[in-house]
Every structure is written in structure tokens, then in C-alpha cells.
Amino acid sequence: MTETSLAQDTAADTATGSPVRLQAVAAPGQPDVTPALEELYRGFEQELLVPLWTEIGDLMPAHPRSRAVPHLWRWERLRHLAARAGDLVPVGRGGERRAIALANPALAGRPFATPTLWAAIQYLMPGEDAPEHRHTQHAFRFVVEGSGVWTVVGGDPVPMNRGDFLPQAGWNWHAHHNATAEPMAWIDGLDIPFQYVTEAQFFEFGRDEISDAERVTPERSRSERLWGHPGLRPLSAASATPGSPLLSYKWAHTDAALSDQLLLEKEGFGGTVEPGHAAVRYANPYDGSDVLPTLRAEFHRVARGAETAPVRETGSSVYQVFDGSGVVTVGDTSWTVTRGDLFAVPSWAPFSARSEAGTTDSDAGALDLFRFSDAPVFEALKLNRTQKDA
């Protein structure tokens, strides 16, 4: 092919719309802008090629530059809109769930709280059922208020009450039913964005209705009766599964662990991650690993008047205020937060929290924060990094 025909083909392809667009610019470290360079770039466009020297600043920055931004969603507003949806939007095949996802304002309207994390408020009306299905996405439910809904995982009815954390590994059949005369809301967390971008997701419909035997309302699920005894692993346990076999982590245990850490600190024995800051990670009772392969869940309690040191981490997080009040700072943005509020922390954005909670707005007199993140993915890929700012 002659240079003339190459130029003609390039012009024709550009006219028809190659997705690659290159512009020669006069800048340090860039080649001189000449007609020959322009012709070279048109050839790259025609063949769908992108030279690294035009992209290195974006592809290989000095530190993570997240596409997400810090953002806060107010619980009162979310719950109000979810209640309106309860009156207008049915639950059934097609929509499957009355779940309303948090959309980070910098992610082009996608229903993603961060590039890897999905968070949503789910709302179930009195006597209502959410039909059975399963998906490869790993998921959990966290209850900031209310009770009366049972999630049925693999035929095991699991009660949902305030403060309970309920993990559910991917590809498990699950449905929900509200056995009370009151509506109930909770938050769902999933790795939907991660599986979406990696093109790894599968989904399958289950039964339209669960059986009468599954529509019971036990105080403890079968998984809790087998796995919910601290420090004790049943010898009948089979080989490890992709996620935790314990389907509910009760608030009473979480609360006691956090309270004991702060009491030990007060008595001079340590036990907290920093002064006034107690924290726990929800762990798989089989081997102590994370409860889900792609999601980490933690609970943090910051005593009144205490402030956490700013911390940066690769990977992103979503927090929900479980109780109390205070000021949280993400990057250059600070918010006063109260019960139920949710906020996103993008990768490498410094995060800190100051507790202003008291006995009037918190059972523990502290700022209680539930957190979930994509940390297991970054650790598995050896991309995890943490920096505590002075």
C-alpha cells in the first residue's frame, strides 16, 4: 500500500468514525508536532491503536485517582423515597426486589456507590415476599432499624433485626418474607460493579413462592445454631465454602465486643486500634477469613470526643452510621452525620471521623459506623496499601 492510499484510507475511516482519537500536542516529553506525526496518529486511529506516550499520565498516575467522589446519602430521605416506592412499585418477577441503589455522582449515572461496590436500600411491605433467585454476586444485608423480615437462604429462614449483619455468598438460593404488619428497610451490599466490569456474572430465577416449611419465623436460623458459638467450630463441618457458613452475626455480640475493647482501654490494657476507637471485622468461623470473597465488613465505634487519624487505602468503602452523631471527613469534604446516613470513600481518599455522640442519640454514647469494602480483592491481587496521615 502506498503512502497516498494509506492516507486516503485513514481519512475515510476517520470520516466514518473510529473510536480512537489522537491529538498531537506541543508539551514536554512529547514528540514535535509535524505533518508526519499527524499522519502517524491518523494511521493509529485507523488501526485502533493508542500509543502509551499520550496516555501514561492517565494510565499510570503517581497514586490512585478514583473515578468516584466522596458523597453522602441521608437516611431519612432514602427511607422516605423507599416508602413511596413501597406504595407504587410491586415486588415480583421482572424487578425481583424493591432495591434502590446509591449512584455516585461521578460515575455517569450508573447504580454504583463506587467503581467496585453496590449499596442499596431495600424495602419490603407488610406480608410481602421477595421471590427466590440466585446470582454469582456476593451479597449481604445490614439492618440499621426495624425487625420482622426473614431472609430464606437455601431453605434456612434467618431473622433480620437491628444491628444484625447477614452475609450471603454468591450462587445461593434466597428469598425474603415480611411476617409482620409493618414495613421494613435495610441496606444491601454487593460486588455487582466488580463482577460487571470483569464480565463474570450469572443470574437464575428460582421458585415464585417458598414453601410453608420455609415460612416459619425462628429466633435463630439453623446456620446460627451450628456456627454461632464463639470460638467453637463444629466437627461435622464439611470443606470450606466460598463464603461464611454463618448467615447472621447478631448485634448483641458485636456490641459486646466493641464495649469490651473500650473498657479494656480505659483500664489501661489496650485493645483498641487507637485511643477511643474500637473496631472489629466480621470473620468466617471456618477459618477466620473474610465473610465473603470480594467484600470485607467491619464495625467501628468512636467514643465521644475521640477522633480517628486520617487513613488512606487502596480500594473503596461505603459506611453507614448505625448510631450516634459526629463529623466525618473524606478528602476535602466534611459532613455532620446521624443515624442511618451512608457515605462513599473512594480509593486513596483520606478518611477520618470525630464522635459527637452522647446518650441522647446513641445507646452506647458513641459514634457507631458499619463499613464494607473491596479489600479482599486488593489483598488477593497484592495491590493493597494503607497510609496513615499525620
N, C-alpha and C positions, 0 to 999 in steps of 0.2 A: 504494500500500500504506500502510495506517495504521500509526502507531507501535505500536499494540496487536498487529497482525498480524505486524509485524517482530519484536517481542519474542517472540511465540509461535513463529515460525519459527526464531528464534535458539535458543530453549530446546530446541526439538525437534531441531535439528541438533546442538547440544551433547550432548544425550542420546544421539544415535546415534554420536557420536564424531568430531568434527572433529580433525584432527591439530594444528591451531593452538591453543595455549593461552596466554592472556594474563592477567597478574595486575597490577592497579593497585597500586602501592606508593608509600608516602609517603617521598620521597627528594629531595635537592637536584636541581634541574633537571628534575624530573618534574611532571606536572600534578597538581592537587589531586585526591584520591580522593573522588569523589562518585558517587551513583547514576547520574547521566548519563554519567560516564566509564565506569562498569562496563557500562552498556548499549551504549556505543560499542564497547567491547572485544568484547562478545558479537557485535556486528554484524561486526567484523573477523574473528572466528573463523569465522562462518558463510560469509563470502565468501573465506576463505583469504587473509587479508591480515595483514601484520605491520608495524607502524609502526617506523620507524628509531629513534625516541627510546627504545624499550625494548631495542634491540639494539646500539646503536652501540659500547658498550664491548667487546662480543664481536666484532663485525664489523670494527671499525676501531681496534684497540688501538694503543698508543704504539709498540710494537715486536712482532715476531713472537712468538707464543705457540704453540709446536708442540703438536699432539695427541700426538706421540711423546715418549718419555722416554729418557734415556741408559740403555743396557743392554749387558751383557756376556754373550757365549756362550763357554763354554770348549771349545776344540777337542777335547780328549781325550774329553769327554763326548759331543760331537757325533759324533765318529768311532766311538765305541763303539756308539751307538744306530744309526748308519748301517750298521755291520757286522751288527747284529742284524736290521735291515731287509733286508739282503742275503740272509739265510737264510730270511726269511719272505715277502718281497714280490717277486713276479716283475716283470720288465720286459717290457712288450709293449703292444699296443693296449688302450686303456682308461686305464691310468695313464701310459703313454708313457715316463716317466722315474722312476727311483728318486731323486727330488729332495725334500729335506726342508727346508722354508722356515723362516727365522727369523721369529718373531712378536713384534713389540714389545709389551710387556705393557700399554701404554696404548691399543692400537688394537683393543680389543674382540675379540681372538682372531683377527683377520684375519691371513693369512700374509704380512704386510708388515713389513719391518725398519724402515721409516719411511713416512710417507704417500705417498712417490713411488718408493721403492726396494724391490726384491725381492732377497734374498740367500738362497741355499740351499746345502747340502752335497749333492752328487750322488755316488752310489756305484755302481760297475759291477764285477760279479763276473768271475772269470777266464773268458775265452772268450765273454763275454756281449755282445749287441748291444742298443743302444737304437734303436728303429725311426725311419725317416725321417719328418720333418714340417717344417712351416714356420709362422711366425707373424709378425705385424706387430711384436711386441715386440722391441726391440733387446736384444742379449744379449752376454755374454762369459763366458769361463771363465778362472779363475786357479788355478794349481797350487802348493800350498804344500808338497806332498811327493809322491813317487812318480813313476812313468812307466809306459808300456805301453799307454795308450789313445790311439787316433787318432779325432779328430772329422772327419767327412767332410762338407765344406761345398761344395755344388754340384758334387759328384763329385771334389773335391780332398782327399785324405787329409792331415790336418795332425797331426803328432805333438804330444803333450802331455807335458811334462817339468817338473820342479821349477823354479819361478820364471818359467815362461812365462805370458804374457798373451795370450789368444786372443779378439779381438773378432769379433762376427758381427752385421752389420746385419740388420734385420728383413726378412722375406719371402724368405729364402734357405733352400733345402732343406738339411737337416743331419741326420746320424745319428752315432752313436758305436759303436766296437767295441773291446773289450779283447783284445789279441793275446797276452797273457801268461798265466802261471799264477798271478798274484797279483791280488787286488782293488785297486782304486784309487779314491781320493776326491779331489774338488776342489770349489771353490766356483763357483756360477753367480751372476751378477748380471744383472738385467733391469729394465726400466722398467714392469713389469706393473702396479703400483699407479697410476702416472700414466696409462697407457692405459685402465685400468679406470675411473677416475673421469671421464676425458674421453670414455668410450664410443667408443673408436676402434679396438678390437682385432678382428683376424681370425685364423683358425687353419685349417690344412688338413693332412689326413693325406697322407703320401707313400707310397713303396713299403714293403712289410713287410720286405724284405731288400735290402741293397745288393749290387751286382754283384761278381764276383771281381776285376775290374779295380780296383774301389774298395777292396778288402780288402787292399791292399798296405800296407807299413809303411816308407815312405821316411823318411830322416832330415830332409829338408826338403820342404815342400809346394811345389806349383807357384807359389803366391802368394809364397812366400818367395824362390824363385829369380828371380822377376820384380821384386818390390818390396822385397826385404830387404837392399838395399845402401845404406848410409848416405849421404845427400846426393845420391843418383842416382835420377832419375825416368825410366822407360823412355819413349822417344819413341813407342812403339807404343800408349801408354795412350790409351784412349778418354775420353769425357767423364766427369766426376766422378760417383761413385755415392753413395747416401745414407750410406755408412759407409766405413771404411778398406778398401782392396783388399788390404792386408797382413793375413793371417789369423793370424799368430803373431809376437809380439815376444819374442825369445829372452832368457833370463835373463842370458846372458853379456854382452850389450850393455848391459842395464840396470845390472848390477853394475859394469861398467867405467865407465860414465858417472858413477855415484854416487861411486865410489872416486876418480876424477879430480877431481871437484869438491872433495872434502875435501883432496886433496893440493895442489890449487891454493891453497886457503885457507891451508893450513899453510905454503906457500911465500910467502905474502903477496900473492897475486894475486887474491884474492876467488874468486867462482864459486859460493858457497853463498847460500841465501836469508837466513840468519842464522848466527851463529857455531855451528859444529858441526852444521849442519842442511843436508844436501844433498837435492835434490828434482828429479824430472823428471816431465814429463807425456807420456803416450803420445799420439803425433800421427799424423794421417793423412799418409802420404808424398806424396799427390797435391797437397795444398795447405796442409798444416800445421795444419789444423783439428782438432777433437776426433775421436777414432776413431769415435764414434757420435753421432748427432744429439741424443740426450737424456741421454747418460751421459758423464761425464769420468772418466778413470782416471789415477792418479798413483802414484809410488813415492817414499817418503821414507826417508832414512837419518839417524839421530840418533846422533852419535858418543858413546862412553861418557863419562858425566859432563855432557853437554850437556843443556840444557832449552829447549824451544821456548816462545816467547812465546804467551800465550793469544790466540786468534783467534776472532772470531765471524763467521759468514757466513750470508746468507740461503740457504735450501736446506739439504738434509740430506746426510749422508755415512755410509758404512759403511767401517770399517777392518778389515784382517786383519793380525795380526802375522806377518810372514814369517820373521823370525829374531830372536834375541836376547831380552832381557827389559828391563823398565822399569816405570815408573808413568805411566799416562795419566789425565788429569783431564778430565771432561766436565761442565760446570756445577759443581755442588757435590759430584759423585761422583768418587772416585778408585779405580783398580784397579791391582794389580800384574798384569802380563800377560806371557805367554810365547808361544812359537811356536804359531801356528795360531789363537789366540784372536781372536774377532770382537767388535766393539762398534759401536753406533749413536751418531751425533752428530746430534741434532735441530737444526732451523733456529734460528740465533741463540744456540745454546748455546756458551759459550766452551770451546775445546779446547786442551790443551797436553800435551806428552809429555816425560818425563825418562828418559834412557837409563841403564840399569844393566847393560848388556850387557858381556860380556867374551869372551875367546877360547874359554872353555869352553862357552858357549851360543850362539855366533854365529860364522859363518865370517868375517865382516867385523869382529867385535869391536864391533858397533853394534846399535842397535835399528832394525830394518827394518820399515817399515809400508807395506802396499799399501792404497790408498784409492780408492773410487769414489763419485761424487756426481752430483747432478742439475743441476750448474752450467750446462751448455749451455742448458737450458730457461729458467733465470732470466736468463741473459745475452741470449738471443733476445728475451725479453719486457721487457728493460731493468729488471728487478727485482733485479739482483744488487747486493749491498752487502757490504762487508767492513770489519771494525773490529778493530784490534789493541789489546788491552787492555794497559795499563801494568803 
